[in-house]
Each structure stands twice: as C-alpha cells, then as structure tokens.
C-alpha cells in the first residue's frame, strides 16, 4: 500500500506484528522482508519503539535505565538484534531512545547506565556499518538536542552514534524553531520523524492540526544534504493508517516547493 501511494521507504518497528525480533527464525524472516522491500523499491530504517515487545505489562519496559542489570541487558539485547536486522535489510540506521529515568534514580546514575548499556550496541553498529540514531524524546532522560550532545561527549563521540530528529518534538520543547533544529543537527542526522505538534504538548498530530510551518523544515532538510528517510509518525492514528498515509504524503508534496525525494511512512505500533 505504501509503495502504491508513492512512498520511498518505511520506518519498520520491530514488534509482534512487524518482524518480531524475539520469535524463532529471525534471520530467515528478515531475508523475506528484505526481498519484499527490494521488490517494492522501498528503503528502510529499523525502529525500536514498540510499546510491549519486551514486557506485556510495562510500556517501553525494560529500559536502558532500569535499576536491574538484567533488565537493562534485555533492552540492550533487543538493540543488538535490531542492528543485525538492519544490516541484513540494508537499512539506513537503527533508531532508539534512552527511556524514562526510574523513580529514585539520580541523573548521574541514569547517564552512567545509559552509556554502559549503549556501548556494546555502538560496537555492534560499528562492526555492521549501521549508524545508531538516538532520539531525544520528551519526558525521557535524553529529551533534547543538548542531551544528545551530552551523550555524545560521554561516549567519546563515536563515529556510529547518530541522531533521530523528531520534527514535532522540536516544536514541542526545543528553544530553536524546527527548521533551525534541522540545521543544528545536520552533522549527526541519520533519521527523521515528522508530524505536526503544538508548543509544550507532546501529542503527535496530523499535518495541519498543529503549529509547525513545514516548507522551511523541508527546505532545511534538502539544504543540509540529508539523505536518510523522513518517516511520518502518527502512532495514535494507526486505526486509520491508509487514510492518513495518503493525506500525509499529499500534504508534504504540497509543502515542498522544490523537487525532492518523497517522504516515507512509519510502520509502527508506537
């Protein structure tokens, strides 16, 4: 359906219904998905934001920040699996986020857990030649572009550490306008998510329902030479996925006042 609509790619979230990373025969299933993507002419980025893929009772749990080392290791293992899947799919990047700081955990301890948990993932990403694209997420330990740069410095600026920039999140809480965020993030930008949003409210909205001026954002992406995927992320509208996939691509094409690659759409349960 996405290929028929004219999308160039998909942000593929590893989940029970989207290439389950924990079910048997992952390598064989990944090969089948790779062949299907190739046949449809779709590029791909691997996303890891499934709500309940590791724990059916705890949203996004366990995280990289949990107090229990075994729980943190489970999340790290998921990301390692995602790197292998991404390499087999020829994906642009593997997306991830820090998680919410657990109650009673001080920030220094949380940052220490994050860097330790991500180190083996970055090693695997480097070996596979697939960037790890960390997303600043409102409410998480790593919530802003400034937090991303803190992580980068703590890890010693590894080559395969990149950034996922969510345009709506920029509108929600960054001090700079979204287009300026794109320009500021350009050297590290490996993945982009896009939707509308209002200042101070973390709610993913269909295009036109929020406050973002999109032509400058698309111009900034083109001007900075970004060549990854730009995925439409409307997790609360999945019940009307075909409808919003069609409307979103039409909106972005109108918003682009210059020739550019089409946007992409995210297959996600987030």
HELIX and SHEET records of a PDB file:
HELIX    1   1 UNK A    2  UNK A    5  1                                   4    
HELIX    2   2 UNK A   26  UNK A   40  1                                  15    
HELIX    3   3 UNK A   69  UNK A   89  1                                  21    
HELIX    4   4 UNK A  107  UNK A  128  1                                  22    
HELIX    5   5 UNK A  145  UNK A  154  1                                  10    
HELIX    6   6 UNK A  167  UNK A  173  1                                   7    
HELIX    7   7 UNK A  178  UNK A  185  1                                   8    
HELIX    8   8 UNK A  186  UNK A  188  5                                   3    
HELIX    9   9 UNK A  214  UNK A  223  1                                  10    
HELIX   10  10 UNK A  235  UNK A  240  5                                   6    
HELIX   11  11 UNK A  241  UNK A  255  1                                  15    
SHEET    1   A 8 UNK A  43  UNK A  47  0                                        
SHEET    2   A 8 UNK A   9  UNK A  13  1                                        
SHEET    3   A 8 UNK A 264  UNK A 267  1                                        
SHEET    4   A 8 UNK A 230  UNK A 232  1                                        
SHEET    5   A 8 UNK A 189  UNK A 194  1                                        
SHEET    6   A 8 UNK A 161  UNK A 166  1                                        
SHEET    7   A 8 UNK A 131  UNK A 135  1                                        
SHEET    8   A 8 UNK A  93  UNK A  96  1                                        
SHEET    1   B 2 UNK A 196  UNK A 198  0                                        
SHEET    2   B 2 UNK A 201  UNK A 205 -1                                        
END                                                                             
